[in-house]
Amino acid sequence: MAAGCAGSGAAEPAAGRAGTAPAASRPAESATATPARATDASASSRVDAVLAKMSVEEKVGQLFMPVLYGPAADTVSGENQARFGVGTPAKMIAKYRPGGVILFPWAQNVKNVRQVVALTNGLQAASPRIPLLVGADQENGLVSRLAPLVTKFPGASVIGSTGDPSLARRAAEATGAELRALGVNLDFAPVADVNINPRNPVIGPRAYGSDPKKVAPMVAAAVRGFHDAGIAATAKHFPGHGDTGVDSHTGLPVIRHSRAQWDRLDAPPFAAAIREDVDMIMSAHVVMPKLDPSGDPATLSKPILTGLLRQRLGFEGVVSTDALDMAGVRKKYGDGEVAVRAILAGADLLLMPPDYRKAHAAVLAAVESGRIPAERLDESVRRLLTLKAGRGILERAPAADPAEAERTLRSAEHRELASLISRKAR
């Protein structure tokens, strides 16, 4: 179930993002304050300093973003015990030191504003050495994991129908401000797919439209809006999920676009997002045989993630897998091997592995054996740390304030913006 797809469990040049001043030299900041930017050299130096002090186990931990169960960091849950061998989210973080976590209502993470603020603050307190990416799947519209706490903005297709990218930017900025107030620093949005197939069972109105020339500026504007709010943005689902007739939660879609068709139909919104320094791009569990004849989904495809995304489009930021518990990526390999192959293909962040301990052990063993070279591991960890530096959370995560969150979420200004978008929709 993708972190950004519509299932109950659900899913992109960015190196050298600037970070903030070292924690010792800046005042305490609220969760809604947009972090100041430092020089690229400063951010790179601080990233290298953190990386040099990390053990192999800590580096492997940074590659993972699991779901943790319960409404508080110290909530004892049978799910946590079964999946991680420890009872609470805080103990899981202390044991495995993951790079981040993703919040879902079905994991009992989202009850009310003050509870979410306490949860995100508690999760960050459990990771004092390297703060967490705290992600949410808040596309608005069909995929709105923080509803009904946040403003009910129209989905991407409605915004796209206005023909006004400035509204995409304003909606993303407002959404980002609300996420940041809750202690969430990464949104798995915007959707950069071009919904070419009207029978698409999984994208549909989650996309800004069916014309890449109109979708691309909307995606770019949304990335700018999230950045205006100090939130990391994720363009998804690369290399494109818009022409599928199969839901990758339950099957493995095959898209038969030629390379020329891909360049014309699928690539433009991702290229636009990259030009806006998008923090993260999420892979798709789709097979594109004209781009990679191996039969592997893009999540496990080096020709696609490294060849097309890194080398052809020049993306230097974080590549996240779509959720690894989805059927589309689990058909051919076991849950441990999938995690290893995703890293070898070019992914940096392993999202929601269904068997966390098996995936973690497999990646650690692959590093220790040399199958995943130490240099390859460091590449991914450096990208993740650079993202954190760029969003002001490498040395210290901002503390969310419950009173400020209650003022920010569903504010009159945000509700009026949502109404304006609906009125301008065609």
C-alpha positions in Angstrom: 0.0 0.0 0.0 1.8 3.0 -1.3 2.8 6.0 0.7 1.2 8.0 -1.9 -1.2 5.5 -3.5 -4.8 5.2 -2.5 -4.6 2.0 -0.5 -5.3 1.8 3.2 -1.6 1.6 3.9 -0.4 4.1 1.5 2.9 6.7 -2.6 10.7 12.7 -6.3 19.2 18.9 -9.4 18.9 18.5 -5.6 22.3 17.8 -4.2 23.9 20.6 -2.3 20.8 21.9 -0.8 21.6 24.5 1.8 21.0 23.8 5.4 20.7 26.0 8.5 23.2 27.4 10.9 24.5 25.0 13.5 22.2 24.4 16.4 24.5 26.1 18.9 24.4 29.4 17.0 20.7 29.7 16.4 17.7 30.3 18.7 15.1 27.7 19.4 12.6 27.6 16.6 9.0 26.6 16.4 7.9 23.9 14.1 6.2 26.4 11.8 9.2 28.7 11.3 10.8 28.2 7.9 14.5 27.3 8.4 17.1 29.8 7.3 19.5 28.7 4.5 23.2 28.3 4.8 25.8 28.0 2.1 26.2 24.8 0.1 29.7 24.4 1.4 28.5 24.8 5.0 25.8 22.2 4.5 28.2 19.7 2.8 30.8 20.1 5.6 28.2 19.4 8.3 26.9 16.4 6.4 30.4 15.0 6.0 31.1 15.5 9.8 27.9 13.6 10.8 28.6 10.8 8.2 32.1 10.3 9.5 30.9 9.6 13.0 28.2 7.0 12.0 28.6 3.2 12.3 27.6 0.9 9.6 24.5 -0.1 11.5 23.5 3.6 11.9 24.0 4.1 8.2 21.9 1.2 7.3 19.2 2.4 9.7 19.1 5.8 7.8 17.8 3.9 4.7 14.6 2.9 6.3 11.2 4.6 6.8 8.8 2.3 8.6 5.3 2.7 10.0 5.3 2.7 13.8 2.2 1.8 15.7 0.4 3.8 18.4 -0.7 7.4 19.2 2.4 8.2 21.4 6.1 7.5 21.3 5.8 5.4 24.5 2.6 3.5 23.6 3.1 -0.2 23.9 1.7 -2.0 20.9 1.6 -5.7 19.9 2.2 -4.7 16.3 5.4 -3.0 17.3 6.5 -6.0 19.2 5.7 -8.4 16.4 7.3 -6.3 13.7 10.3 -4.9 15.5 10.8 -7.0 18.6 10.2 -4.0 20.9 6.9 -2.7 22.2 7.0 1.1 21.7 7.9 3.5 18.8 10.6 5.1 21.0 12.3 1.8 21.7 12.2 0.8 18.0 13.9 4.1 17.1 16.5 3.6 19.8 17.2 0.1 18.6 17.3 0.5 14.8 17.9 4.3 14.4 15.8 4.6 11.2 16.1 7.7 9.0 12.5 8.5 9.3 8.9 7.4 10.0 5.7 7.8 8.2 2.3 8.5 9.9 -1.0 6.8 9.1 -4.4 6.9 10.7 -4.7 3.1 10.5 -1.5 2.8 12.6 -3.3 4.9 15.3 -0.9 7.8 14.7 -3.5 10.4 13.9 -6.2 11.2 16.5 -6.2 15.0 17.2 -3.9 17.9 16.8 -2.3 17.8 20.3 -1.8 14.1 20.1 0.0 14.3 16.7 2.3 17.1 18.0 3.1 15.1 21.1 3.8 12.0 19.0 6.2 13.8 16.5 8.0 15.5 19.4 8.3 12.2 21.2 9.6 10.4 18.1 12.2 13.1 17.6 13.2 12.9 21.3 13.9 9.2 20.7 16.4 10.0 18.0 18.7 12.7 19.5 21.8 12.1 17.4 20.2 12.5 13.9 16.7 13.8 13.8 14.0 11.9 11.8 12.3 12.6 8.6 8.7 12.5 9.7 6.6 11.9 6.6 3.0 12.0 5.7 1.0 11.1 2.6 -0.9 14.4 2.4 -1.7 14.9 -1.3 -5.2 16.4 -0.5 -8.2 15.1 -2.3 -8.4 11.3 -2.3 -5.2 10.8 -0.4 -5.3 12.8 2.8 -3.8 10.9 5.7 -4.1 13.8 8.1 -7.8 14.5 7.5 -9.8 15.7 9.3 -7.2 17.7 11.2 -6.0 19.7 8.3 -7.7 22.0 5.8 -9.7 20.1 3.2 -8.0 21.4 0.0 -9.2 20.1 -3.3 -7.2 17.4 -5.0 -4.7 17.8 -7.8 -7.2 17.3 -10.6 -9.3 20.2 -9.3 -6.3 22.5 -8.9 -5.1 21.5 -12.4 -8.5 22.4 -13.9 -8.1 26.0 -12.8 -5.1 26.3 -15.2 -3.4 28.5 -12.5 -0.1 27.1 -11.2 -0.1 29.9 -8.5 -3.0 28.1 -6.9 -1.0 24.8 -6.8 1.8 26.7 -5.1 -0.5 28.4 -2.5 -2.2 25.1 -1.7 1.1 23.4 -1.2 2.4 26.2 1.0 -0.7 26.1 3.1 -0.6 22.3 3.4 3.1 22.5 4.2 2.6 25.1 6.9 0.0 22.8 8.6 2.2 19.8 8.3 5.2 21.7 9.8 3.0 22.9 12.7 2.3 19.2 13.5 6.0 18.3 13.4 5.9 16.7 10.0 8.8 17.7 7.7 8.3 15.7 4.6 5.2 15.3 2.4 4.9 12.5 -0.2 3.5 15.0 -2.7 3.0 16.3 -5.4 1.9 13.6 -7.8 3.9 14.1 -11.0 2.1 11.4 -13.0 0.3 12.4 -16.2 -3.1 10.6 -16.1 -3.1 9.5 -19.7 -5.4 6.4 -19.2 -8.9 7.5 -18.1 -9.4 4.0 -16.7 -6.4 4.3 -14.4 -7.5 2.6 -11.2 -4.9 4.2 -8.9 -4.0 7.7 -10.1 -7.0 9.3 -11.7 -7.9 12.6 -9.9 -4.7 12.4 -7.9 -2.9 13.8 -11.0 -3.0 17.4 -12.1 -4.3 16.3 -15.5 -3.7 14.4 -18.7 -1.5 16.9 -20.6 2.2 16.9 -19.6 2.6 20.5 -20.8 -0.1 21.5 -18.2 0.9 19.1 -15.5 4.6 20.1 -15.4 4.1 23.7 -14.3 1.6 22.6 -11.7 4.1 20.1 -10.2 6.9 22.7 -10.3 4.6 25.2 -8.5 3.7 22.7 -5.8 7.3 22.0 -5.1 7.9 25.7 -4.7 5.0 25.9 -2.3 6.2 23.2 -0.1 9.6 24.8 0.0 8.0 28.1 0.9 6.6 26.4 4.0 10.0 24.7 4.8 8.7 21.2 4.0 10.5 18.6 1.9 8.6 17.6 -1.3 8.4 14.3 -3.1 7.5 14.0 -6.8 5.9 10.6 -7.6 5.8 8.0 -9.1 8.8 7.7 -11.4 9.1 7.0 -14.3 5.3 7.5 -14.5 2.2 5.7 -13.3 -0.3 7.6 -15.4 -1.0 5.0 -18.2 -1.8 2.0 -16.1 -4.8 -0.3 -16.0 -3.6 -2.2 -13.0 -3.3 -1.0 -9.4 0.3 -1.6 -8.2 -1.1 -2.3 -4.7 -2.5 -5.5 -6.0 -0.6 -6.3 -9.2 2.3 -5.4 -11.4 1.4 -2.8 -14.1 3.1 -2.9 -17.4 3.4 0.3 -19.4 4.6 -0.1 -23.0 5.7 3.5 -23.8 8.6 3.8 -26.1 11.6 5.9 -25.0 10.3 8.7 -27.2 6.8 8.4 -25.7 8.3 8.5 -22.2 10.3 11.6 -23.0 7.2 13.3 -24.3 4.5 12.1 -22.0 5.9 11.0 -18.6 9.2 12.8 -18.1 8.2 16.5 -18.3 6.7 16.9 -14.8 9.6 15.1 -13.2 12.1 17.3 -15.1 10.1 20.3 -13.9 10.3 19.2 -10.3 14.0 18.6 -10.5 14.5 22.1 -11.9 12.7 23.3 -8.7 15.2 21.4 -6.5 12.7 18.8 -5.4 14.0 17.0 -2.3 12.8 13.5 -3.2 11.5 11.4 -6.0 9.4 8.2 -5.4 9.7 5.2 -7.6 6.8 3.4 -9.2 6.2 -0.4 -9.0 5.6 -0.5 -12.7 7.3 -2.4 -15.5 8.3 -0.4 -18.6 9.9 -2.9 -20.9 11.0 -0.4 -23.5 13.0 1.4 -20.7 14.3 -1.8 -19.1 13.6 -5.2 -20.7 14.5 -7.2 -17.5 10.8 -7.4 -16.3 11.7 -5.8 -13.0 9.6 -2.9 -11.7 11.2 0.5 -11.8 11.8 0.4 -8.0 14.3 -2.4 -8.7 15.6 -1.1 -12.1 19.1 0.4 -12.3 18.5 1.5 -15.9 15.5 3.5 -14.8 16.5 4.8 -11.3 20.2 5.4 -12.1 20.2 5.6 -15.9 17.2 7.7 -16.5 16.6 9.5 -13.3 20.2 10.2 -12.2 22.1 10.3 -15.4 19.4 11.5 -18.0 17.4 13.9 -15.8 20.3 14.8 -13.5 18.5 14.2 -10.2 20.9 14.2 -7.3 18.5 14.2 -4.4 16.9 11.3 -2.5 15.2 8.5 -4.3 12.5 6.8 -2.2 10.8 3.5 -3.1 7.1 3.4 -3.1 5.8 1.3 -0.3 7.6 -2.1 -0.3 4.5 -3.9 1.1 2.7 -3.5 -2.2 2.1 -6.5 -4.4 3.7 -4.8 -7.4 7.2 -5.1 -6.0 6.8 -8.4 -4.1 6.0 -10.8 -7.0 9.5 -11.8 -8.0 11.8 -11.6 -5.0 11.6 -12.0 -1.2 11.1 -9.1 1.1 14.8 -9.1 2.1 16.1 -9.3 -1.4 13.7 -6.6 -2.6 15.3 -4.1 -0.2 18.8 -5.0 -1.3 17.9 -4.8 -5.0 16.2 -1.4 -4.5 19.4 0.1 -3.1 21.5 -1.5 -5.9 19.1 0.0 -8.4 19.6 3.5 -7.0 17.1 4.0 -4.3 18.1 5.7 -1.0 15.1 5.3 1.2 13.2 2.0 1.8 9.6 2.8 2.5 7.4 0.6 4.6 9.1 -2.8 4.3 6.5 -5.5 5.2 9.1 -7.5 7.2 11.3 -4.8 8.7 13.7 -7.2 10.5 14.2 -9.3 7.4 14.8 -6.3 5.1 17.1 -4.6 7.6 19.2 -7.8 8.1 19.4 -8.4 4.4 20.7 -4.9 3.7 23.2 -5.1 6.6 24.4 -8.4 5.4 24.8 -7.1 1.8 26.9 -4.2 3.1 29.0 -6.4 5.2 29.6 -8.9 2.3 30.5 -6.1 -0.1 27.5 -6.7 -2.3 26.4 -3.2 -1.5 29.8 -1.4 -1.5 30.6 0.9 1.4 30.8 3.8 -1.1 27.3 3.0 -2.4 25.9 3.0 1.2 27.6 6.3 1.9 26.1 7.9 -1.3 22.6 7.2 0.0 23.2 8.2 3.5 24.9 11.5 2.4 21.8 12.3 0.2 19.5 11.7 3.2 21.6 13.8 5.5 21.8 16.5 2.9 18.0 16.6 2.7 17.8 16.9 6.4 20.4 19.7 6.4 18.5 21.5 3.6 15.3 21.4 5.6 17.0 22.5 8.9 16.8 19.2 10.8 20.3 17.7 10.6 21.4 18.9 14.0 18.1 19.4 15.7 14.5 19.0 14.8 12.2 22.0 15.5 9.8 21.3 18.4 6.2 21.5 17.4 4.0 23.6 19.6 0.4 22.4 20.2 -1.1 25.9 20.6 0.6 27.1 17.4 -0.6 24.0 15.6 -4.2 24.6 16.6 -3.9 28.2 15.3 -2.4 27.1 12.0 -4.5 24.1 11.1 -7.8 24.8 9.4 -7.2 28.6 9.7 -9.7 31.0 8.2 -7.1 32.0 5.6 -6.5 28.4 4.5 -10.2 27.6 4.4 -10.8 30.6 2.2 -8.0 29.5 -0.2 -9.6 26.1 -0.5 -12.9 27.7 -1.3 -11.2 30.0 -3.9 -9.7 27.0 -5.6 -13.1 25.2 -5.8 -14.7 28.3 -7.2 -12.1 28.7 -10.0 -12.2 25.0 -10.9 -13.6 24.1 -14.4 
